Amino acid sequence: MMAKIPVAVIGVGYLGKYHAEKYAASPKAELVAVVDVDGARASEIAAQLGTTALRDYRELFGKVRCASIAVPTRYHHEVAKKILAQGIDALVEKPLAMDFSQGQELVEVARQHNSILQVGHLERFNPAIRRLEGVIHDPKFVECHRLAPFIERGTDVDVVLDLMIHDIDVIASLVRSPVKRVESVGVPVLTEKPDIANARITFANGCIANVTASRVSLKRERKVRFFQPDAYISIDYDQRRAQIFHKPAPGATWLDIKYETIEIKEGDALADEIDSFLDCVESRATPLVSGSEGLLALEIASMISAQLQPGAIA
């Protein structure tokens, strides 16, 4: 039987707590410690999961093979750089860093030290996306809405890095073409940074994605629609339901349109993400969402965010 992989979670706020729970439940991992600058919070989570509480992540050096980094985004670069430089594999929550240059440096540090770097773009492990990866190909237009009521968590960055980057990553992974142009607009509503934004992303292959994200909505909605030459595909992340309308064969009538609804009720995206990360730590395979893929999403998001700055010209 394979030895358990010693692992830690750095930052056990809202998301980090879930990471710690998944590791504690995994037969592949040994949760060596949880780390948080809030010592009381670290002790609370450690007591619940039967592990050690630490306040300084540097105490992990030499004790773990990998770690999840779920600290606030503004600390991703500082913490991940030191972890990766120790040869410790890292699963960094999204976005990879505050800006493209920081992300580039993390990818380079991981390369230099032969460390696995995975980025926590959780929607890639959403059962609906995994199920339809083979159906979605050559999309020409993508319409996406990610709307959420306001909560304070995540507001250290704008809505593009907070929410929209989920969809940017999914779309970029499916379109597989360089970005030619972005046109975007955003408005601060409850914070000093844009809380609602819309971006029109034009890819070099001609595909256009119209992406809207809001963290000041009255209701929650997470939907993406793909239009491609042979089908229209609609995915409702929250309902875990997809609808596919297939174009009729040549000579058939519109009454021959094939329609199917796929209910995807099973699956735990975070457990799957962490399980995949542990497999990569063991096998040294490239993660599904590698540092380079996280960097691409960050680059597109940064292009959009730059246009939302006061005085920016699209």
Solvent accessible surface area in square Angstrom, and as a share of the most:
residue,aa,sasa,rsa
1,M,217,0.97
2,M,87,0.39
3,A,80,0.62
4,K,103,0.44
5,I,0,0.00
6,P,32,0.20
7,V,0,0.00
8,A,0,0.00
9,V,0,0.00
10,I,4,0.02
11,G,6,0.06
12,V,0,0.00
13,G,33,0.32
14,Y,115,0.44
15,L,62,0.31
16,G,0,0.00
17,K,48,0.20
18,Y,84,0.32
19,H,0,0.00
20,A,0,0.00
21,E,54,0.24
22,K,53,0.23
23,Y,0,0.00
24,A,47,0.36
25,A,84,0.65
26,S,17,0.11
27,P,92,0.58
28,K,52,0.22
29,A,5,0.04
30,E,94,0.42
31,L,19,0.09
32,V,41,0.24
33,A,1,0.01
34,V,0,0.00
35,V,4,0.02
36,D,20,0.11
37,V,120,0.69
38,D,74,0.38
39,G,22,0.21
40,A,80,0.62
41,R,62,0.23
42,A,1,0.00
43,S,60,0.39
44,E,82,0.37
45,I,1,0.00
46,A,5,0.04
47,A,85,0.66
48,Q,103,0.46
49,L,47,0.24
50,G,72,0.69
51,T,29,0.17
52,T,74,0.43
53,A,37,0.29
54,L,28,0.14
55,R,158,0.58
56,D,44,0.23
57,Y,25,0.10
58,R,132,0.48
59,E,85,0.38
60,L,1,0.00
61,F,59,0.25
62,G,83,0.80
63,K,118,0.50
64,V,11,0.06
65,R,98,0.36
66,C,0,0.00
67,A,0,0.00
68,S,0,0.00
69,I,0,0.00
70,A,18,0.14
71,V,25,0.14
72,P,67,0.42
73,T,13,0.08
74,R,126,0.46
75,Y,93,0.36
76,H,2,0.01
77,H,35,0.15
78,E,85,0.38
79,V,8,0.05
80,A,0,0.00
81,K,73,0.31
82,K,85,0.36
83,I,0,0.00
84,L,0,0.00
85,A,40,0.31
86,Q,97,0.43
87,G,41,0.39
88,I,5,0.03
89,D,3,0.02
90,A,0,0.00
91,L,0,0.00
92,V,0,0.00
93,E,16,0.07
94,K,29,0.12
95,P,2,0.01
96,L,0,0.00
97,A,0,0.00
98,M,64,0.29
99,D,60,0.31
100,F,61,0.25
101,S,72,0.46
102,Q,50,0.22
103,G,0,0.00
104,Q,88,0.39
105,E,66,0.30
106,L,0,0.00
107,V,35,0.20
108,E,63,0.28
109,V,15,0.08
110,A,7,0.05
111,R,165,0.60
112,Q,112,0.50
113,H,79,0.35
114,N,120,0.62
115,S,11,0.07
116,I,16,0.08
117,L,10,0.05
118,Q,0,0.00
119,V,0,0.00
120,G,2,0.01
121,H,1,0.00
122,L,58,0.29
123,E,8,0.04
124,R,10,0.04
125,F,4,0.02
126,N,10,0.05
127,P,18,0.12
128,A,0,0.00
129,I,4,0.02
130,R,109,0.40
131,R,140,0.51
132,L,1,0.00
133,E,70,0.31
134,G,74,0.72
135,V,45,0.26
136,I,8,0.04
137,H,93,0.42
138,D,71,0.37
139,P,3,0.02
140,K,95,0.40
141,F,68,0.28
142,V,0,0.00
143,E,32,0.15
144,C,1,0.00
145,H,51,0.23
146,R,10,0.04
147,L,31,0.16
148,A,20,0.15
149,P,61,0.38
150,F,77,0.32
151,I,92,0.47
152,E,139,0.63
153,R,111,0.41
154,G,26,0.25
155,T,26,0.15
156,D,40,0.21
157,V,6,0.03
158,D,12,0.06
159,V,0,0.00
160,V,0,0.00
161,L,13,0.07
162,D,18,0.09
163,L,31,0.16
164,M,0,0.00
165,I,0,0.00
166,H,26,0.12
167,D,2,0.01
168,I,2,0.01
169,D,2,0.01
170,V,1,0.01
171,I,2,0.01
172,A,9,0.07
173,S,16,0.11
174,L,30,0.15
175,V,10,0.06
176,R,161,0.59
177,S,21,0.14
178,P,98,0.61
179,V,34,0.20
180,K,137,0.58
181,R,115,0.42
182,V,8,0.05
183,E,73,0.33
184,S,18,0.12
185,V,93,0.53
186,G,18,0.18
187,V,77,0.44
188,P,69,0.44
189,V,82,0.47
190,L,109,0.54
191,T,31,0.18
192,E,166,0.74
193,K,78,0.33
194,P,13,0.08
195,D,0,0.00
196,I,65,0.33
197,A,2,0.02
198,N,44,0.22
199,A,0,0.00
200,R,102,0.37
201,I,1,0.01
202,T,12,0.07
203,F,2,0.01
204,A,63,0.49
205,N,71,0.36
206,G,47,0.45
207,C,0,0.00
208,I,38,0.19
209,A,0,0.00
210,N,37,0.19
211,V,0,0.00
212,T,23,0.14
213,A,0,0.00
214,S,1,0.01
215,R,7,0.03
216,V,37,0.21
217,S,24,0.16
218,L,185,0.92
219,K,134,0.57
220,R,140,0.51
221,E,34,0.15
222,R,45,0.16
223,K,61,0.26
224,V,1,0.00
225,R,57,0.21
226,F,0,0.00
227,F,78,0.33
228,Q,15,0.06
229,P,78,0.49
230,D,61,0.31
231,A,11,0.08
232,Y,60,0.23
233,I,0,0.00
234,S,16,0.10
235,I,0,0.00
236,D,24,0.12
237,Y,4,0.01
238,D,52,0.27
239,Q,88,0.39
240,R,61,0.22
241,R,87,0.32
242,A,0,0.00
243,Q,63,0.28
244,I,2,0.01
245,F,71,0.29
246,H,58,0.26
247,K,130,0.55
248,P,17,0.10
249,A,70,0.54
250,P,141,0.89
251,G,88,0.85
252,A,44,0.34
253,T,79,0.46
254,W,186,0.65
255,L,173,0.86
256,D,72,0.37
257,I,74,0.37
258,K,148,0.63
259,Y,113,0.43
260,E,73,0.33
261,T,57,0.33
262,I,23,0.12
263,E,85,0.38
264,I,14,0.07
265,K,116,0.49
266,E,142,0.64
267,G,44,0.42
268,D,56,0.29
269,A,15,0.11
270,L,22,0.11
271,A,35,0.27
272,D,65,0.33
273,E,0,0.00
274,I,3,0.01
275,D,55,0.29
276,S,28,0.18
277,F,0,0.00
278,L,1,0.01
279,D,62,0.32
280,C,10,0.06
281,V,0,0.00
282,E,69,0.31
283,S,74,0.48
284,R,108,0.39
285,A,49,0.38
286,T,107,0.62
287,P,12,0.07
288,L,60,0.30
289,V,0,0.00
290,S,15,0.09
291,G,5,0.04
292,S,67,0.44
293,E,40,0.18
294,G,0,0.00
295,L,22,0.11
296,L,79,0.39
297,A,1,0.01
298,L,0,0.00
299,E,65,0.29
300,I,3,0.02
301,A,0,0.00
302,S,31,0.20
303,M,71,0.31
304,I,0,0.00
305,S,13,0.09
306,A,57,0.44
307,Q,39,0.17
308,L,20,0.10
309,Q,95,0.42
310,P,132,0.83
311,G,79,0.76
312,A,43,0.34
313,I,162,0.82
314,A,87,0.68
